[in-house]
Amino acid sequence: MVVAFVHVQCLLFSVGRRLQRRLAPRGQEGQASAEYALVLLGAAAVALLVVGWASRTNRVGRLLDGVLDQLLSRVR
């Protein structure tokens, strides 16, 4: 699961760099890219913390079980 988050972050970074190049005024391209990279690193760190928390607790599994149980009870 962590590998998937890293792949998504890399994809977002490459798309963001292309957008920054098109939208940033000339002369500030490096600064905008550095700021965007820091934001992505922060988002990746938060994602890793959430994944670590979710893997140690069973709250996500219980939440999904509850949602699926409610959906199945409405279908029957």
C-alpha positions, 0 to 999 in steps of 0.5 A: 500500500505504501508503494502505491502512495509513493507511485501516486505522489511521483505521478502528482509531482510530475504532473505538477511540474508540467503545470508549474512550468506552464503557469509560472512566470519566467524567472521563478520556475525554480522557486515554485518547483521547490515549494511544490516539492515541499508540499508533496513531501509533506503530503507524503509524510501525512499519508505514511502516518495515516497508513502506519496508523491504519495498519496498527489499528483495526478501526478502518476494517471495522468501519468498512465492515459496518458500511458493508453490513448496512449496505447488505441489510438494505439489499435483503 
